[in-house]
Amino acid sequence: MISSELESSNGHLILGGVDSVDLAHKYGTPLVVYDVGEIRKQIQDFRTGFEDSGFKYEISYASKAFATVAMYQVLKQEHLHTDVVSGGELFTALKAGFPAEKISFHGNNKSLDELEMAVDNQIGVIIIDNFYEIKLLERVLNEKKASINVMLRLTPGISAHTHKYDQTGQVDSKFGFDVESGQAEKALQLVMKNENMNLIGIHAHIGSQIFGIEGFTLLAHKMVEIVADWHKKYNFTARVINLGGGFGISYTADDEPIAPSVFIKQITDTIKADSQNDDLPLPEIWIEPGRSIVGPAGYNLYTVGSHKDIPNLKSYINVDGGMGDNIRPALYQAKYEAVVANNMDAKATQEAHVSGKYCESGDILIDSVKLPEVEPGDVLAMLDTGAYGYSMASNYNRNPRPAVVFVENGQDKLVVKRESYEDLTRLDLNYL
Ligand code: LLP
């Protein structure tokens, strides 16, 4: 949500019909706020892309972007699938009442316990990443006399132009079976031989925060090419082609993301044309958006405290949160916009540098943003913080993690309590 599109009333930022300044006072800061209507709108935009395409599809939300009980409940209400990458995310989803059969399990080093948990709960599909996992899962299924749906995660040799930490589709990646060297084909043979593994399709994920459409087009071509090859050689039919996530969003006015529906049209057109050329039945298309579902819906509210003016250089505005509730600026040099939530009508008069309260020079939340004059007590709202903000939060410097509030249709609901100092020491044990 770029700042020019924000709603305000009497100079206050309004989120989901609720006054954000009231939220800051009611729940304290730092506070993470999600506009649930915005989450639903993003989901709908993906759906619109699939409508009329003639494809069966699933939108499988990548929970790593933001995974809490309340979030899984919204997903359930929206009839979405979800993907989890740990026993913890799986536990949270199940605890939220999310249907097990709509869960995919990812990960390059799933433990025996995690695989057992997935099989015991008969989740929808395990996305197998490597040969060790094939063996481990084989063991679990034999011991439990069970069977389960699986997909193979492939590394198709396509890299997206994005931050280097986010590239996962190229050959040198810790994820998936490499296609080029024949590893993927070997995995296919092993899995097809196993009666307890029901291979429903193939998966690939080429990166995150992708703006270009070319990477997805290339991937779509490549996946159908692989299916056609395997169909010829092994009579394998992919019920599902899963193209992962990675759809970029706008954090600042410089970012120009492509609308989800446009991405999806391109993907479905490509898969349809290639499948028809190769005489293959149309597969189901699954995608795994994380950031694009929750990123634009999230806001971090902070209270402004001290500031430091360095003559002839710059001024730092210090807020009451920082790298503990949003590590992305420090870790990825991620950029964000911000507004003064209690002074929305004021003109931006300064180039501000927003820093957090953590004892580390790198704890800069925004390197440069245009803001009006600010005073201690003002509420600063950082925009588009919904993806990988709270989910990557830490207790660095023994700061409690913030509370999370959902807003929708003028109502606010606390969905994650603020951590207390007692919570911080809950797991500590005495030594003496
Ligand atoms: N599927 C798979 C297999 C993934 O590995 C990921 C993200 C996604 C889907 C969702 O991607 P999205 O639509 O959210 O871009 N912490 C980093 C992002 C790491 C993404 C890892 N994988 C950040 O804050 O930018």
Residues whose N, C-alpha, C, O or C-beta is under 5 A from the ligand:
A	BS01	LLP	A62 A65 H205 G207 S208 Q209 G244 G245 G246 F247 E288 P289 G290 R291 S292 R328 Y388
